[in-house]
Amino acid sequence: MINTDELMSIRAAELYYEENKTQDEIGSILRLTRWKVGRLLAQAKASGFIRIEIVHPRARRLPVERRLRESTGLTDAIVVSSVGVANDEELQSRTAQAAADYLTGLRPIPRTLGISWGRTLHDVSLHLKHGWAPGVDVVQINGGVSLNKRAGTAATTAVTIAHKAFGAATLLPSPAILERLETKQAIESDRAVAAVLEQAAGASAYLYSAGQADAHSALVDSGYLSPDEVAELVRRGAVGDIVGRYIDKNGDIVDSELDERTLGIQLEQLRRATLAIAVISGGAKHAVARAIVGSGLCTVLVTDEDTARALLGDDV
């Protein structure tokens, strides 16, 4: 049974939020003091009678961010609203914008930023403004020479991020995955490539996204793997890839032979990093996001509200 105070708090909330009345005006209407009106509004909010939603594309979900930090041990979480998003591309763009905003606000500014590649990070590079940071150097942390022109954004992404920070870009001149282990070992031992990998291992911060484990993966688009090969990885427990390496729900490598042919930094280097920023959005990446956060592969997560709630175990 609803008590008088509840009815009064609802009436006060209607007048305040729907009729745009001031607290003094509400007091006159309800024959209450201004102090009593304020208490009723606070009561209505605490009881869940009021739901306030900010719908701007760059609005963040601060309560969800706080819950993520508290429940996962992340250093930071940036969660964007999923409200009003028409499709996955728009959601990815909104998340990429949030990542660009986070990078711009980073203090201390990283001297060297190690980045992976893919559609999400390419979006981040487009959202960054010129002068987002003074003199940040960018280094690729995994191979990105594409076998397919449709996905050839690795070098462009690194150069764009560095150029907009008035820094330099160091590229890793190698495919992400080699067909033969001997070829990968030969490339890795090349003095120029080894120097890039050393720089990547010593980066001040890392920025990467995650790939889904299906035929829409950037590694399939790039020609490194076939849809059938990815399907086999899924059969063996793969939930997605990061820096070209396929992981299972526990964040462990799924196929050691494939991993040995993958050129770039190791996952343990991300786990040991002081600042590793993962940018992940979309329902297809809920499983890989859970694996990444749960296994300590990132210290900061930039994501959308639905993905965040999936990580928290909320109904989405």
C-alpha positions in Angstrom: 0.0 0.0 0.0 1.4 3.4 -1.0 1.8 5.8 1.9 1.1 9.5 1.9 4.8 10.4 1.7 5.3 8.3 -1.4 2.3 9.9 -3.1 3.6 13.4 -2.2 7.1 12.6 -3.5 5.6 11.4 -6.8 3.5 14.5 -7.1 6.5 16.7 -6.3 8.6 14.9 -8.9 5.9 15.3 -11.5 5.7 19.1 -10.9 9.4 19.5 -10.8 10.5 17.4 -13.8 7.4 17.5 -16.0 5.9 20.9 -15.3 9.3 22.6 -14.7 8.0 24.1 -11.4 10.6 25.5 -9.0 10.8 24.0 -5.5 9.2 27.2 -4.1 6.3 26.9 -6.6 5.8 23.3 -5.7 5.8 24.2 -2.0 3.0 26.7 -2.6 0.9 24.2 -4.6 1.4 21.3 -2.1 1.3 23.7 0.9 4.8 22.5 2.0 8.0 24.2 2.9 10.8 24.4 0.3 12.9 22.1 2.6 10.1 19.4 2.6 9.8 19.6 -1.2 13.6 19.0 -1.5 13.3 16.0 0.8 10.5 14.6 -1.2 12.4 14.9 -4.5 15.4 13.2 -2.9 13.1 10.4 -1.6 11.6 9.9 -5.1 15.0 9.6 -6.6 16.3 7.2 -3.9 13.1 5.1 -4.3 13.6 4.7 -8.0 10.6 6.7 -9.0 12.7 9.1 -11.1 14.9 7.9 -13.9 17.1 10.6 -15.5 18.8 9.7 -18.8 21.3 11.8 -20.7 21.1 10.9 -24.4 23.9 12.9 -26.0 26.2 10.7 -28.1 29.2 11.6 -25.9 27.4 11.0 -22.6 28.9 8.5 -20.3 27.3 6.0 -17.9 29.1 7.0 -14.7 27.3 4.6 -12.3 28.1 1.7 -14.6 31.7 2.8 -14.8 32.0 2.8 -11.0 30.5 -0.7 -10.7 32.9 -2.0 -13.4 35.9 -0.5 -11.5 34.7 -1.9 -8.2 33.9 -5.4 -9.5 36.7 -6.1 -11.9 39.7 -4.2 -10.5 40.1 -2.1 -13.6 42.1 1.1 -13.1 39.5 3.0 -15.1 36.4 2.3 -17.2 34.7 4.5 -19.8 31.2 3.5 -20.7 29.2 5.2 -23.4 25.4 5.1 -23.8 23.9 2.7 -26.2 20.6 4.7 -26.4 19.6 5.8 -29.9 22.3 3.8 -31.7 21.0 2.6 -35.1 23.7 -0.1 -35.8 27.0 -1.6 -34.8 28.9 0.9 -36.9 27.4 3.8 -35.1 28.1 2.2 -31.7 31.7 1.6 -32.7 32.1 5.2 -33.7 30.6 6.4 -30.4 33.0 4.1 -28.5 36.0 5.2 -30.6 35.1 8.9 -29.9 35.1 8.1 -26.2 38.6 6.4 -26.6 39.9 9.5 -28.4 38.5 11.7 -25.6 40.2 9.5 -23.0 43.6 9.6 -24.8 43.4 13.4 -25.1 42.8 13.7 -21.3 45.6 11.2 -20.3 48.0 12.5 -17.7 50.9 12.0 -17.6 51.0 12.0 -21.4 52.6 8.7 -22.6 56.0 9.2 -24.4 55.4 6.1 -26.5 52.0 4.7 -27.4 52.0 1.1 -28.6 49.0 0.3 -30.8 47.5 -2.6 -32.6 45.3 -2.1 -35.7 41.8 -2.8 -37.0 38.6 -1.0 -37.8 38.0 0.2 -34.3 41.4 1.8 -33.9 41.2 3.3 -37.3 38.0 5.0 -36.1 39.8 6.2 -33.0 42.5 7.8 -35.2 39.8 9.6 -37.1 38.2 11.0 -34.0 41.4 12.4 -32.5 42.0 16.1 -33.0 45.3 17.6 -34.2 47.3 18.5 -31.1 45.6 15.9 -28.9 49.0 15.4 -27.2 52.4 17.0 -27.7 55.0 14.8 -29.2 53.6 11.3 -28.5 55.5 8.7 -30.6 53.5 5.7 -31.9 54.7 2.2 -32.5 52.9 -0.8 -33.9 52.8 -3.7 -31.5 51.9 -6.4 -34.0 52.3 -7.1 -37.7 49.9 -5.3 -39.9 50.9 -5.6 -43.6 47.6 -6.5 -45.1 47.0 -9.2 -47.7 43.8 -7.5 -48.7 43.5 -3.9 -49.7 40.1 -3.5 -48.1 41.6 -3.8 -44.6 45.0 -2.0 -45.2 44.6 0.5 -42.3 47.4 -0.6 -40.0 50.1 1.9 -41.2 47.5 4.6 -41.8 46.2 4.3 -38.3 49.6 4.5 -36.7 50.7 7.5 -38.8 47.4 9.4 -38.3 47.6 9.0 -34.5 51.2 10.1 -34.4 50.8 12.9 -36.9 47.9 14.4 -34.9 50.1 14.4 -31.8 53.0 15.9 -33.7 55.0 12.8 -33.0 56.6 10.0 -35.1 55.2 6.7 -36.1 57.3 3.5 -36.1 55.8 0.8 -38.3 56.3 -3.0 -38.0 57.0 -4.0 -41.6 55.5 -7.6 -41.4 52.3 -9.5 -41.9 50.4 -10.3 -38.7 50.5 -14.0 -39.3 53.1 -15.9 -41.3 52.4 -19.2 -43.1 55.6 -20.8 -41.9 57.2 -20.6 -38.5 60.7 -20.4 -40.2 59.6 -17.3 -42.1 58.3 -15.6 -39.0 61.5 -16.4 -37.1 63.6 -15.0 -39.9 61.6 -11.8 -40.1 61.7 -11.4 -36.3 65.4 -11.8 -36.2 65.9 -9.0 -38.8 67.7 -6.1 -37.1 65.1 -3.5 -38.1 62.1 -5.6 -37.1 63.8 -6.6 -33.8 64.3 -2.9 -33.0 60.6 -2.1 -33.6 59.6 -5.0 -31.3 62.0 -3.8 -28.6 60.5 -0.3 -28.8 57.0 -1.9 -28.7 57.9 -3.9 -25.6 59.0 -0.7 -23.8 56.0 1.5 -24.7 54.6 3.7 -21.9 51.0 2.7 -22.8 49.2 0.4 -25.1 46.0 0.9 -27.1 44.3 -2.0 -28.8 40.9 -3.4 -29.8 39.5 -6.9 -29.9 38.4 -9.0 -32.9 35.4 -11.2 -32.9 35.8 -14.9 -33.6 33.7 -15.3 -36.7 33.9 -14.7 -40.5 33.6 -10.9 -39.9 37.0 -10.7 -38.2 39.5 -8.2 -39.5 42.0 -11.1 -39.8 39.6 -12.8 -42.2 39.0 -9.5 -44.1 42.8 -9.0 -44.3 43.3 -12.5 -45.8 45.3 -14.0 -42.9 42.7 -16.6 -42.0 39.8 -18.2 -43.8 36.3 -18.4 -42.3 36.8 -22.2 -42.0 40.0 -21.7 -40.0 38.3 -19.3 -37.7 35.4 -21.7 -37.3 37.9 -24.4 -36.2 39.4 -22.0 -33.7 35.9 -21.4 -32.3 35.4 -25.1 -32.0 38.5 -25.2 -29.9 37.2 -22.5 -27.6 38.2 -19.2 -29.2 36.1 -16.2 -28.2 38.1 -13.6 -30.2 41.6 -12.2 -30.8 43.8 -9.4 -29.5 46.9 -8.3 -31.3 46.3 -11.1 -33.7 46.3 -13.8 -31.0 43.2 -15.9 -30.5 42.2 -16.5 -26.8 39.6 -18.6 -25.0 37.2 -17.5 -22.2 40.1 -17.6 -19.7 42.4 -15.4 -21.8 44.6 -18.3 -22.8 46.0 -18.9 -26.2 43.8 -21.4 -28.2 46.2 -22.6 -30.8 49.9 -22.5 -29.9 51.1 -23.4 -33.4 49.2 -20.4 -34.9 50.4 -18.2 -32.0 54.0 -19.1 -32.8 53.5 -17.8 -36.4 52.0 -14.5 -35.1 54.4 -11.6 -35.1 54.1 -9.0 -32.3 54.3 -8.5 -28.6 53.2 -11.3 -26.3 50.0 -11.2 -24.3 52.0 -11.2 -21.0 53.5 -7.9 -22.0 50.0 -6.5 -22.0 49.3 -8.1 -18.6 52.4 -6.5 -17.1 51.7 -3.1 -18.6 50.9 -0.1 -16.3 48.5 1.2 -18.8 46.8 -1.0 -21.4 43.6 0.5 -22.9 41.2 -1.9 -24.6 38.5 -0.4 -26.9 35.6 -2.8 -27.4 32.0 -2.5 -28.5 29.1 -4.5 -29.9 27.3 -7.6 -28.9 29.5 -9.9 -30.9 32.4 -9.0 -28.7 30.9 -9.6 -25.2 32.6 -12.9 -24.8 36.1 -11.6 -25.8 35.6 -8.5 -23.6 34.8 -10.8 -20.7 38.0 -12.8 -21.3 40.2 -9.7 -21.6 38.9 -8.0 -18.5 38.8 -11.3 -16.5 42.3 -12.3 -17.3 43.9 -8.9 -16.7 44.8 -8.1 -20.3 43.8 -4.5 -19.9 43.9 -1.9 -17.1 41.4 0.5 -18.8 38.3 -0.5 -20.8 36.5 1.8 -23.2 33.2 0.2 -24.1 29.4 0.6 -24.6 26.7 0.2 -22.0 25.4 -3.1 -23.1 28.9 -4.7 -23.1 29.6 -3.2 -19.7 26.3 -4.6 -18.3 27.1 -8.0 -19.8 30.4 -8.0 -18.0 28.6 -7.1 -14.8 26.1 -10.0 -15.3 23.1 -7.6 -15.8 20.3 -8.6 -18.1 20.9 -6.9 -21.5 
